[in-house]
Amino acid sequence: MTSIELPEAVTEDRFKLRGFHLAHAAMLTILLVAHVALDAERPELAAALVAVSMAWSVAVARLGWLDDGIGLLRSLVVWLGLAAPWIALVEIETFYLQALFTLFPLTFATVEDPWTYAAAAVPAGTWGLQELRSDGSVIEWLVLPALIWSLSCIFAIWIARVIDQSIERAELLGALAETRAELAEVEREEAVRAERERMAQEIHDTLAQGFTSIVLHSRAALGRLADDDPATATLRLVEAVASEHLAEARRLVHAGPRDTLGPQSLVDALRRVAEAEPPRAHFHVDGEVAGLGGAIDVALLRIGQEAVANARKHAQASRIDVTVSSAGHHVLLDVVDDGR
């Protein structure tokens, strides 16, 4: 979600400081160009100090000291490596004070509490000291530096609170998204449950009633036939098949599709499918076959039922072989017939 990624990016910029370092380096470069153009004093030393400041920024980035959680000591070391060249530059030419524009936010973003505000007082004090040396008024060497320091502190506190609020808002949005996902999952499960109940009712009202009728009529017909009557064996087979399918329908109604095998194992269920009606399939078990559980066993059972039924009804097969075997964490099911 964009609403979650945005505050993470803001937090990353806040602690890795790459933007602030680039801005400070750019400001020092601009001032150095002005220094050389104005033919000010000691341009070579100023260029060396600017190069040292930039090299230090690259070094701390390579060391990973611009990452979050570097600790108070490292944050102070990083800041001192940037503040010291700037103070030396100010000693050479006072117009390097204009780099306060970038050094102040860099200070607040680099130094960890509780030393943040004390560190920010150093560039403000440097400014006041330079004004005092140049015989500036009290407003120039005391009031203005103190005002700039105070406003910078207030602005830094406001920015920090804005970032914290953004992070909190992102966490709330994330929690809201998770809640919506959970509600959607609950609604989906409820819809599935309602559909299962509808299908169970349909099975009860149609298939189960039909199989019950077949069993009752078969038994009634058997009661009227002699044991040696040729139709007796056929009717008994019809009754047995109908009874098995009636039991299966009842398990579907009461257990639900995730547990339709009942107390029997996957192997027992497949054997029953293979031997349910003529032509009876030859059932083989290769190795110790354990069910995979739940919906997977049910899927294997349904596949076996459909394959055997197709071989009986459509292939005109005289022989059907059903083999279930174990292959590590897999179960293989083969249905082979000699039909067309």
N, C-alpha and C positions, 0 to 999 in steps of 0.2 A: 504494500500500500504506500502511496506517495506520502500520505499524512504521517506515516511512521518513519519513512526514510529521511524526510526533510529535517526533523530535529536531530537525527543521528549525524547528518552532514553538518548541521550547525555546531553540534558538540565537537565533531572532529576538527572543524576550523578553529574552534575556540581554543583547543589545547595543542594542536599541531602547529599553529601560528604561521603557516607558510605565507598566508596573505599579508600579515603584519610584517614579517621579515622582508618580503619583497618590496612592500611600500617603504620601509625604512631604508633599504638599500637604494631604492630609486631616489629617495629624497637626498641621501648623502651624495649620490652621483651628480644630481642636479646642482647641489651646492658646490661640489668640487669643480664642476665646469665653470660655475660663476667665479669661484676662487681663482682659477687659472686665467679666465678672461679678464678679470679685474687686476691681474698681476699683483695679487696680494702676497703677503710674506709667507715664506717656507711652503710653497706649493708641493714640493717633493714629499715633505713630511706629512702634509695633509693627505696626499694621494696614498701614501703608505698606510696611514691610519684607516682610510676608507677601505683599502684592500684587506686590512686585518679584520675589520668589522664584517666584511662580506665572507672572508674565509672562515671566520668563526661561525657564521650562520650555516654555511655548508657543512662544517665539521659537526656541529651539534645535530644537524639533520641526519647525517650519516650515522652518528652514534645512537640515534633514536631518542634523543633528548627533547624532541618536539612532540612526543607522544603524551597521552594522558597518563597521569599518575607517576610522574618522574620523581616526585618527592620535593620537599622544601629546599634541601641543600642543592640539588641539581638545578632547580629553577632559579635559585639565586646565582649559581655559577653561570648559567646561560645568560641571565640578565646583566651580570657584571661584565661579561665578555662583550656585550653590546654597548653598555653605558660608558665604560672606561674609554674606548676610542672616541666616543662622542664628546666626553668632557675634555679630552685632550684637544680635539678639534676646536671646541669653543675657546680654549686657551689661545689657540693660534689666531682664529678669526671669530668675532662675536656673531657674524651672521649665520654661523652653524647652529645658533639657538633656534633657528626656524625648524630644525629637525625635531623639536619638541612635538610638532604636529603628528609625527609618527611614533616617537619614542614613548609618549604617554600611553597610548593604547597598547603598545608592545609591552610596556611594563605591567600594566594591569592584566594582560593576558598571559604573561610568562610567570610572574612570581605568585606562588601559592600563599593563601592566608596562613598566618596573620601578618605577614611582612609586606603585603601588597601596598598598603597605603604609606608605609615608611619608605619603601623603595621609590614610590612615586614622588616623595618629597625631595629626593636627591636631584632630579632634573629641575624641579621648581627652585630648589635652593641654589643650584648652579646659575640659573637665570638671575636670581636676586643678588648673588655675589658679583656677577658681572656688572649689574646695574649699580651696585654699591661702589665698585672700583671706578666706574666712570662718573662718579659723583651725581648719580641720579637722585631724584627725590624719593621721599619715603613711599609715595604711591608706586614708583617704578621698581624699587628694590625690595619692597615688603608687601604692599597691598596687592599689586597685580600678580606676583607669583603665588601668594596665598590664595587669591581668588581663583586663579587657573587651577591650582592643585585641588581646591574644594570642588569646583565644577567638574573636574576630571573624575574625582572620586564619586560624586553623585551620578555622573553619567555611566561610570563603570558598574555601579550598583544597579542602576536601572537596566543596563544591558544584561547583566547576570540574571536578574529576575525575569526578564523577557525570555531568555534562553531556558531557564528553569520551568517557566510556565509552558513553553513550547514542548518541552520534554514531557511534562505532566499531561498536557493535552494529547500528545502522541500516545502515551500509555493508556489514557482513557479511551481514545479511539481504537487502540488495539484491543482493549478489554471489550469494547462494544462490538468490534468485529468478531471476536471469539464468541461472545454471547449470541450474536446473530447466527453464527455458524452452528452453535449448539442447538438453537431453536429450530433452525432449518433441518438439522439431523433428527431432532425429536419429531418434527412434523412429517419428515420422510418415513421414519419408523412407524409413526401412527398410521400413515397412509398404507404402508406395507401390511401392517397388522389388520387394518380394516379390509384390505383386499384378500388377505388370507382367510379372514372370517367369512367373507362373501363366498370365496371359492369352497371353503369347507361346507358352508350351507348348501351350495350347489351340488357338491359331491354327495352330501347326505340326502338331498331331495331327489337326486336323479340316479347316479350310479349305485349308491348303496341300496336304494329301494328296488332298482332293477335287478341287482344280484340277489337280493332277498327273495324277490318274486321267482327268479329262476330256481333257486334252491328249494323253495316250497313246492313249485310245480314238479320239479324233478323227484322229490320225495313222494309226492302224491302219485306220480306215474309209477314209481318203483313199487309202491304198495299194491298196485293193480297187476303187476307182472310177476311171472314165476321167476325163480332164480336162474333157471336154465334158458330163459328167453334171450335171444341174441341182442335185443335192445337194452337189456339190463345193464350190461357192462358199459355201454355208451352213456346211458343215463347216469350211472354212478360217476363216470368221468366228468360229465357235465356238472353234476352236483359238487364234485371235489373242486373243479376249476372255479366255479361260481363262489364256493365257500371261501377259497383262498383269496379271490379278488374282493369279496365282501370284507374279509378281515383287513386286507390292504386299504380298502376305502375307509374303513373305520379308523385305522391308524392315521391315515391322512387327515381325517376330521379331528381327531382328538390330540394328536401329537404335533401337527404342523410340519411344514416342509423341511425343517432343519433336523428333524428327528423321526423320520418315517420308517427307519429300519426296526424300531421297537427293540425288544431284547435280543434279537438275532444279530449275528455278525454279518459283515459284508459278504463273506464266502457263503454263509447259509442262505442269504437272500438271493444271491446269484444262482446257487444250486437249485433253489426252489423255482426260479424263473426258467432255468434250463429244463427242468423235469416236469413242468406244470402240465403240458399237454402234448399230444403227438404232433409231428414226430419228436420224441423226447431227445433233447440234445445230450451229447456226451460231455460231461462236466469234468474238468481237470484243474487241479491246484498244484502249482509249481512253487515249492518253498513255503516258508512261514509267512503267510499273507496277513498283515494287520491293516485294519481300516485306517483311512486318513482322517476320519472324523467328520461329523456334521454334514454340511452341504456337499462336500466332495464325495463322500460315500453314496449319498443320495443321487448325485449326478452319474456316478458309475453304474448304479443300479438301474437308473432310467435308460442310460445308453444301452446297457445289456438287454433290458426288456424290449427296447425298440428294435435293436439289431436282430434278436431272436424272432420277434414277431414278423419282421420283414422277410426273414429267411423262410419262415413257415408259410406266410401268406402269398408272397410274390415270387420267390426264387424257385418254388416247387422242388425244394431240396429233400433228398432222402436221408442225408446225414448232416448234422450240425454239431460242431465242436466249439465249446466255450471253455476258454482257458484263462485263468486269473493267476498272475505270478507276481513275485516281489522282486524289485530291482533297487536295492538300497532304500532310499526314502520315497520311492515311486511304486505305484501299483499299475501293472500292465493288464489290460483286458483285451483278449482276442476272441472274435466270433467269426468262425470260418464255416462255410457250407459248400456242398457240391452241386448246388443248383445253378440255374441259368444266370 
